[in-house]
Amino acid sequence: MYRMLIVDDEEKIRAVVREYAEFEDYEVEEARDGMEAVNLCREKDYDIIIMDVMMPRLDGYSACKEIKKHKDIPVIMLSARGEEYDKLFGFETGIDDYVVKPFSPRELMARVRAVLTRSRSASQAAQQQLPQRLTFGGLEIDIAGREVYVDGKRASMTPKEYDLLFYLVKNKGLALSRDKLLEEVWGYDFFGDDRTVDTHIKMLRGSLGPYRSYIVTLRGMGYKFEPEA
Protein backbone atom coordinates (compact mmCIF):
# COMPACT_ATOMS: atom_id res chain seq x y z
CA MET A 1 0.00 0.00 0.00
CA TYR A 2 1.35 3.41 -0.99
CA ARG A 3 1.62 6.12 1.66
CA MET A 4 0.54 9.63 0.64
CA LEU A 5 0.99 12.95 2.44
CA ILE A 6 -1.49 15.70 1.51
CA VAL A 7 -0.30 19.20 2.38
CA ASP A 8 -2.78 22.06 2.00
CA ASP A 9 -4.11 24.76 4.31
CA GLU A 10 -7.61 24.30 2.85
CA GLU A 11 -9.44 21.54 4.66
CA LYS A 12 -11.85 20.99 1.75
CA ILE A 13 -8.97 20.34 -0.66
CA ARG A 14 -7.40 17.84 1.74
CA ALA A 15 -10.75 16.09 2.21
CA VAL A 16 -11.39 15.72 -1.53
CA VAL A 17 -7.92 14.36 -2.29
CA ARG A 18 -8.11 12.02 0.71
CA GLU A 19 -11.46 10.64 -0.43
CA TYR A 20 -10.18 9.76 -3.90
CA ALA A 21 -6.85 8.46 -2.61
CA GLU A 22 -8.39 6.21 0.02
CA PHE A 23 -10.83 4.90 -2.57
CA GLU A 24 -7.75 3.66 -4.46
CA ASP A 25 -6.34 2.12 -1.26
CA TYR A 26 -3.69 4.72 -0.46
CA GLU A 27 -2.73 5.22 3.18
CA VAL A 28 -3.18 8.97 3.71
CA GLU A 29 -1.87 11.52 6.20
CA GLU A 30 -2.45 15.27 6.18
CA ALA A 31 -0.52 18.44 7.00
CA ARG A 32 -1.92 21.97 7.17
CA ASP A 33 1.24 23.83 6.18
CA GLY A 34 4.77 23.34 4.90
CA MET A 35 6.38 23.34 8.33
CA GLU A 36 4.16 20.52 9.52
CA ALA A 37 4.94 18.59 6.32
CA VAL A 38 8.70 18.95 6.83
CA ASN A 39 8.44 17.71 10.41
CA LEU A 40 6.32 14.72 9.37
CA CYS A 41 8.81 13.78 6.64
CA ARG A 42 11.64 13.85 9.16
CA GLU A 43 9.82 11.27 11.25
CA LYS A 44 8.12 9.13 8.61
CA ASP A 45 8.51 7.89 5.04
CA TYR A 46 6.01 8.55 2.27
CA ASP A 47 5.75 7.32 -1.31
CA ILE A 48 4.35 10.60 -2.65
CA ILE A 49 3.43 14.11 -1.48
CA ILE A 50 0.62 16.31 -2.79
CA MET A 51 1.68 19.85 -1.86
CA ASP A 52 -0.04 23.23 -2.17
CA VAL A 53 2.14 26.23 -3.01
CA MET A 54 0.60 29.06 -0.99
CA MET A 55 0.44 28.12 2.70
CA PRO A 56 1.10 29.84 6.04
CA ARG A 57 4.34 29.42 7.99
CA LEU A 58 6.22 27.74 5.13
CA ASP A 59 5.21 27.72 1.47
CA GLY A 60 5.18 24.62 -0.69
CA TYR A 61 8.35 25.41 -2.65
CA SER A 62 10.40 25.99 0.51
CA ALA A 63 8.97 22.87 2.11
CA CYS A 64 9.80 20.81 -0.98
CA LYS A 65 13.41 22.05 -1.00
CA GLU A 66 13.81 21.19 2.67
CA ILE A 67 12.31 17.71 2.27
CA LYS A 68 14.43 16.94 -0.80
CA LYS A 69 17.60 17.65 1.20
CA HIS A 70 17.02 14.45 3.13
CA LYS A 71 14.56 12.27 1.21
CA ASP A 72 13.86 11.77 -2.48
CA ILE A 73 10.07 11.66 -2.23
CA PRO A 74 8.09 12.46 -5.41
CA VAL A 75 6.11 15.71 -5.09
CA ILE A 76 3.10 16.89 -7.08
CA MET A 77 2.53 20.61 -6.57
CA LEU A 78 -0.91 22.22 -6.50
CA SER A 79 -1.23 25.89 -7.44
CA ALA A 80 -3.77 28.44 -8.59
CA ARG A 81 -1.09 29.94 -10.85
CA GLY A 82 -0.60 28.28 -14.21
CA GLU A 83 1.93 30.52 -15.95
CA GLU A 84 5.00 28.94 -17.51
CA TYR A 85 7.26 30.87 -15.12
CA ASP A 86 5.48 29.38 -12.10
CA LYS A 87 5.78 25.85 -13.48
CA LEU A 88 9.46 26.37 -14.34
CA PHE A 89 10.18 27.61 -10.82
CA GLY A 90 8.41 24.57 -9.42
CA PHE A 91 10.36 22.11 -11.55
CA GLU A 92 13.62 23.82 -10.55
CA THR A 93 12.84 23.05 -6.90
CA GLY A 94 12.64 19.35 -7.78
CA ILE A 95 8.90 18.68 -8.05
CA ASP A 96 7.69 15.86 -10.30
CA ASP A 97 4.45 17.37 -11.57
CA TYR A 98 2.47 20.61 -11.39
CA VAL A 99 -1.33 20.70 -11.23
CA VAL A 100 -3.29 23.93 -11.60
CA LYS A 101 -6.32 24.63 -9.40
CA PRO A 102 -9.17 24.03 -9.83
CA PHE A 103 -8.33 20.48 -10.77
CA SER A 104 -10.08 17.20 -11.48
CA PRO A 105 -9.50 14.71 -8.63
CA ARG A 106 -9.54 11.87 -11.16
CA GLU A 107 -6.84 13.56 -13.23
CA LEU A 108 -4.79 14.19 -10.10
CA MET A 109 -4.94 10.51 -9.18
CA ALA A 110 -3.93 9.55 -12.72
CA ARG A 111 -0.89 11.80 -12.34
CA VAL A 112 -0.14 10.24 -8.96
CA ARG A 113 -0.14 6.76 -10.50
CA ALA A 114 2.10 7.92 -13.33
CA VAL A 115 4.62 9.55 -11.01
CA LEU A 116 4.75 6.51 -8.72
CA THR A 117 5.18 4.12 -11.63
CA ARG A 118 8.05 6.15 -12.98
CA SER A 119 9.65 6.59 -9.57
CA ARG A 120 9.57 2.88 -8.79
CA SER A 121 10.98 1.74 -12.11
CA ALA A 122 13.66 4.39 -12.69
CA SER A 123 16.31 3.10 -10.29
CA GLN A 124 15.80 -0.53 -11.33
CA ALA A 125 16.08 0.34 -15.01
CA ALA A 126 19.22 2.37 -14.38
CA GLN A 127 20.99 -0.47 -12.64
CA GLN A 128 19.92 -3.23 -15.02
CA GLN A 129 20.50 -1.70 -18.43
CA LEU A 130 23.70 0.38 -18.20
CA PRO A 131 27.11 0.26 -16.50
CA GLN A 132 27.27 1.91 -13.09
CA ARG A 133 29.28 4.86 -14.39
CA LEU A 134 29.25 6.42 -17.84
CA THR A 135 31.81 8.90 -19.18
CA PHE A 136 31.47 11.19 -22.18
CA GLY A 137 34.54 13.41 -22.21
CA GLY A 138 34.32 15.57 -19.11
CA LEU A 139 30.73 14.51 -18.45
CA GLU A 140 30.37 11.65 -15.96
CA ILE A 141 27.10 9.99 -14.94
CA ASP A 142 27.01 7.90 -11.76
CA ILE A 143 24.04 5.60 -12.41
CA ALA A 144 23.88 3.98 -8.97
CA GLY A 145 24.32 7.24 -7.10
CA ARG A 146 22.10 9.25 -9.47
CA GLU A 147 24.74 11.94 -9.69
CA VAL A 148 26.25 13.84 -12.61
CA TYR A 149 29.71 15.40 -12.71
CA VAL A 150 30.80 18.14 -15.10
CA ASP A 151 34.60 18.36 -15.36
CA GLY A 152 34.89 16.69 -11.98
CA LYS A 153 32.38 18.95 -10.22
CA ARG A 154 29.01 17.59 -9.14
CA ALA A 155 26.16 19.19 -11.06
CA SER A 156 23.13 20.43 -9.14
CA MET A 157 20.22 18.72 -10.86
CA THR A 158 16.59 18.01 -10.00
CA PRO A 159 15.41 14.38 -9.96
CA LYS A 160 13.45 14.95 -13.16
CA GLU A 161 16.49 16.43 -14.92
CA TYR A 162 18.41 13.28 -14.04
CA ASP A 163 15.58 11.02 -15.24
CA LEU A 164 15.48 12.92 -18.54
CA LEU A 165 19.26 12.78 -19.00
CA PHE A 166 19.34 9.08 -18.16
CA TYR A 167 16.65 8.28 -20.71
CA LEU A 168 18.43 10.32 -23.39
CA VAL A 169 21.73 8.61 -22.60
CA LYS A 170 20.15 5.17 -22.55
CA ASN A 171 18.91 5.87 -26.08
CA LYS A 172 22.09 7.58 -27.26
CA GLY A 173 21.98 8.52 -30.93
CA LEU A 174 18.27 7.81 -31.32
CA ALA A 175 15.78 10.52 -32.30
CA LEU A 176 13.22 10.89 -29.51
CA SER A 177 9.99 12.81 -30.02
CA ARG A 178 8.59 15.06 -27.33
CA ASP A 179 5.61 12.73 -26.98
CA LYS A 180 7.95 9.77 -26.47
CA LEU A 181 9.89 11.65 -23.80
CA LEU A 182 6.67 12.60 -22.03
CA GLU A 183 5.47 9.03 -22.06
CA GLU A 184 8.73 7.45 -20.89
CA VAL A 185 10.14 10.07 -18.52
CA TRP A 186 6.95 11.49 -17.05
CA GLY A 187 4.95 8.30 -17.37
CA TYR A 188 2.01 9.79 -19.25
CA ASP A 189 1.31 11.34 -22.64
CA PHE A 190 -2.12 12.84 -22.18
CA PHE A 191 -1.51 15.42 -19.46
CA GLY A 192 1.79 16.85 -20.65
CA ASP A 193 2.63 19.14 -23.54
CA ASP A 194 5.67 20.16 -25.56
CA ARG A 195 6.52 22.97 -23.17
CA THR A 196 7.03 20.51 -20.32
CA VAL A 197 9.78 18.75 -22.28
CA ASP A 198 11.30 21.93 -23.69
CA THR A 199 11.42 23.54 -20.24
CA HIS A 200 13.25 20.59 -18.74
CA ILE A 201 15.65 20.34 -21.70
CA LYS A 202 16.52 24.00 -21.13
CA MET A 203 17.15 23.31 -17.43
CA LEU A 204 19.18 20.18 -18.21
CA ARG A 205 21.37 21.98 -20.72
CA GLY A 206 22.06 24.65 -18.12
CA SER A 207 23.17 21.96 -15.68
CA LEU A 208 25.47 20.33 -18.25
CA GLY A 209 27.29 23.60 -18.92
CA PRO A 210 30.01 23.09 -21.56
CA TYR A 211 28.43 19.78 -22.57
CA ARG A 212 25.01 21.24 -23.29
CA SER A 213 25.61 20.61 -26.99
CA TYR A 214 25.44 16.85 -26.33
CA ILE A 215 21.65 17.27 -26.32
CA VAL A 216 20.77 17.95 -29.94
CA THR A 217 17.51 19.61 -30.98
CA LEU A 218 15.68 17.94 -33.85
CA ARG A 219 13.58 20.74 -35.27
CA GLY A 220 9.89 19.95 -35.35
CA MET A 221 10.46 16.57 -33.75
CA GLY A 222 12.31 16.35 -30.45
CA TYR A 223 15.82 15.67 -29.15
CA LYS A 224 18.64 13.14 -29.04
CA PHE A 225 21.79 12.60 -27.01
CA GLU A 226 24.83 12.72 -29.25
CA PRO A 227 28.16 13.26 -27.47
CA GLU A 228 31.13 14.34 -29.47
CA ALA A 229 33.24 11.55 -30.93
C-alpha positions as CSV (number, residue, x, y, z in Angstrom):
1,M,0.0,0.0,0.0
2,Y,1.3,3.4,-1.0
3,R,1.6,6.1,1.7
4,M,0.5,9.6,0.6
5,L,1.0,12.9,2.4
6,I,-1.5,15.7,1.5
7,V,-0.3,19.2,2.4
8,D,-2.8,22.1,2.0
9,D,-4.1,24.8,4.3
10,E,-7.6,24.3,2.8
11,E,-9.4,21.5,4.7
12,K,-11.8,21.0,1.7
13,I,-9.0,20.3,-0.7
14,R,-7.4,17.8,1.7
15,A,-10.7,16.1,2.2
16,V,-11.4,15.7,-1.5
17,V,-7.9,14.4,-2.3
18,R,-8.1,12.0,0.7
19,E,-11.5,10.6,-0.4
20,Y,-10.2,9.8,-3.9
21,A,-6.8,8.5,-2.6
22,E,-8.4,6.2,0.0
23,F,-10.8,4.9,-2.6
24,E,-7.8,3.7,-4.5
25,D,-6.3,2.1,-1.3
26,Y,-3.7,4.7,-0.5
27,E,-2.7,5.2,3.2
28,V,-3.2,9.0,3.7
29,E,-1.9,11.5,6.2
30,E,-2.4,15.3,6.2
31,A,-0.5,18.4,7.0
32,R,-1.9,22.0,7.2
33,D,1.2,23.8,6.2
34,G,4.8,23.3,4.9
35,M,6.4,23.3,8.3
36,E,4.2,20.5,9.5
37,A,4.9,18.6,6.3
38,V,8.7,19.0,6.8
39,N,8.4,17.7,10.4
40,L,6.3,14.7,9.4
41,C,8.8,13.8,6.6
42,R,11.6,13.9,9.2
43,E,9.8,11.3,11.3
44,K,8.1,9.1,8.6
45,D,8.5,7.9,5.0
46,Y,6.0,8.6,2.3
47,D,5.8,7.3,-1.3
48,I,4.3,10.6,-2.7
49,I,3.4,14.1,-1.5
50,I,0.6,16.3,-2.8
51,M,1.7,19.8,-1.9
52,D,0.0,23.2,-2.2
53,V,2.1,26.2,-3.0
54,M,0.6,29.1,-1.0
55,M,0.4,28.1,2.7
56,P,1.1,29.8,6.0
57,R,4.3,29.4,8.0
58,L,6.2,27.7,5.1
59,D,5.2,27.7,1.5
60,G,5.2,24.6,-0.7
61,Y,8.3,25.4,-2.7
62,S,10.4,26.0,0.5
63,A,9.0,22.9,2.1
64,C,9.8,20.8,-1.0
65,K,13.4,22.0,-1.0
66,E,13.8,21.2,2.7
67,I,12.3,17.7,2.3
68,K,14.4,16.9,-0.8
69,K,17.6,17.6,1.2
70,H,17.0,14.4,3.1
71,K,14.6,12.3,1.2
72,D,13.9,11.8,-2.5
73,I,10.1,11.7,-2.2
74,P,8.1,12.5,-5.4
75,V,6.1,15.7,-5.1
76,I,3.1,16.9,-7.1
77,M,2.5,20.6,-6.6
78,L,-0.9,22.2,-6.5
79,S,-1.2,25.9,-7.4
80,A,-3.8,28.4,-8.6
81,R,-1.1,29.9,-10.8
82,G,-0.6,28.3,-14.2
83,E,1.9,30.5,-15.9
84,E,5.0,28.9,-17.5
85,Y,7.3,30.9,-15.1
86,D,5.5,29.4,-12.1
87,K,5.8,25.9,-13.5
88,L,9.5,26.4,-14.3
89,F,10.2,27.6,-10.8
90,G,8.4,24.6,-9.4
91,F,10.4,22.1,-11.6
92,E,13.6,23.8,-10.6
93,T,12.8,23.0,-6.9
94,G,12.6,19.3,-7.8
95,I,8.9,18.7,-8.0
96,D,7.7,15.9,-10.3
97,D,4.5,17.4,-11.6
98,Y,2.5,20.6,-11.4
99,V,-1.3,20.7,-11.2
100,V,-3.3,23.9,-11.6
101,K,-6.3,24.6,-9.4
102,P,-9.2,24.0,-9.8
103,F,-8.3,20.5,-10.8
104,S,-10.1,17.2,-11.5
105,P,-9.5,14.7,-8.6
106,R,-9.5,11.9,-11.2
107,E,-6.8,13.6,-13.2
108,L,-4.8,14.2,-10.1
109,M,-4.9,10.5,-9.2
110,A,-3.9,9.6,-12.7
111,R,-0.9,11.8,-12.3
112,V,-0.1,10.2,-9.0
113,R,-0.1,6.8,-10.5
114,A,2.1,7.9,-13.3
115,V,4.6,9.6,-11.0
116,L,4.7,6.5,-8.7
117,T,5.2,4.1,-11.6
118,R,8.1,6.2,-13.0
119,S,9.7,6.6,-9.6
120,R,9.6,2.9,-8.8
121,S,11.0,1.7,-12.1
122,A,13.7,4.4,-12.7
123,S,16.3,3.1,-10.3
124,Q,15.8,-0.5,-11.3
125,A,16.1,0.3,-15.0
126,A,19.2,2.4,-14.4
127,Q,21.0,-0.5,-12.6
128,Q,19.9,-3.2,-15.0
129,Q,20.5,-1.7,-18.4
130,L,23.7,0.4,-18.2
131,P,27.1,0.3,-16.5
132,Q,27.3,1.9,-13.1
133,R,29.3,4.9,-14.4
134,L,29.3,6.4,-17.8
135,T,31.8,8.9,-19.2
136,F,31.5,11.2,-22.2
137,G,34.5,13.4,-22.2
138,G,34.3,15.6,-19.1
139,L,30.7,14.5,-18.4
140,E,30.4,11.7,-16.0
141,I,27.1,10.0,-14.9
142,D,27.0,7.9,-11.8
143,I,24.0,5.6,-12.4
144,A,23.9,4.0,-9.0
145,G,24.3,7.2,-7.1
146,R,22.1,9.3,-9.5
147,E,24.7,11.9,-9.7
148,V,26.2,13.8,-12.6
149,Y,29.7,15.4,-12.7
150,V,30.8,18.1,-15.1
151,D,34.6,18.4,-15.4
152,G,34.9,16.7,-12.0
153,K,32.4,19.0,-10.2
154,R,29.0,17.6,-9.1
155,A,26.2,19.2,-11.1
156,S,23.1,20.4,-9.1
157,M,20.2,18.7,-10.9
158,T,16.6,18.0,-10.0
159,P,15.4,14.4,-10.0
160,K,13.5,15.0,-13.2
161,E,16.5,16.4,-14.9
162,Y,18.4,13.3,-14.0
163,D,15.6,11.0,-15.2
164,L,15.5,12.9,-18.5
165,L,19.3,12.8,-19.0
166,F,19.3,9.1,-18.2
167,Y,16.6,8.3,-20.7
168,L,18.4,10.3,-23.4
169,V,21.7,8.6,-22.6
170,K,20.1,5.2,-22.6
171,N,18.9,5.9,-26.1
172,K,22.1,7.6,-27.3
173,G,22.0,8.5,-30.9
174,L,18.3,7.8,-31.3
175,A,15.8,10.5,-32.3
176,L,13.2,10.9,-29.5
177,S,10.0,12.8,-30.0
178,R,8.6,15.1,-27.3
179,D,5.6,12.7,-27.0
180,K,7.9,9.8,-26.5
181,L,9.9,11.7,-23.8
182,L,6.7,12.6,-22.0
183,E,5.5,9.0,-22.1
184,E,8.7,7.5,-20.9
185,V,10.1,10.1,-18.5
186,W,6.9,11.5,-17.1
187,G,5.0,8.3,-17.4
188,Y,2.0,9.8,-19.3
189,D,1.3,11.3,-22.6
190,F,-2.1,12.8,-22.2
191,F,-1.5,15.4,-19.5
192,G,1.8,16.8,-20.7
193,D,2.6,19.1,-23.5
194,D,5.7,20.2,-25.6
195,R,6.5,23.0,-23.2
196,T,7.0,20.5,-20.3
197,V,9.8,18.7,-22.3
198,D,11.3,21.9,-23.7
199,T,11.4,23.5,-20.2
200,H,13.3,20.6,-18.7
201,I,15.6,20.3,-21.7
202,K,16.5,24.0,-21.1
203,M,17.1,23.3,-17.4
204,L,19.2,20.2,-18.2
205,R,21.4,22.0,-20.7
206,G,22.1,24.6,-18.1
207,S,23.2,22.0,-15.7
208,L,25.5,20.3,-18.2
209,G,27.3,23.6,-18.9
210,P,30.0,23.1,-21.6
211,Y,28.4,19.8,-22.6
212,R,25.0,21.2,-23.3
213,S,25.6,20.6,-27.0
214,Y,25.4,16.9,-26.3
215,I,21.7,17.3,-26.3
216,V,20.8,17.9,-29.9
217,T,17.5,19.6,-31.0
218,L,15.7,17.9,-33.8
219,R,13.6,20.7,-35.3
220,G,9.9,20.0,-35.4
221,M,10.5,16.6,-33.8
222,G,12.3,16.3,-30.5
223,Y,15.8,15.7,-29.2
224,K,18.6,13.1,-29.0
225,F,21.8,12.6,-27.0
226,E,24.8,12.7,-29.2
227,P,28.2,13.3,-27.5
228,E,31.1,14.3,-29.5
229,A,33.2,11.6,-30.9
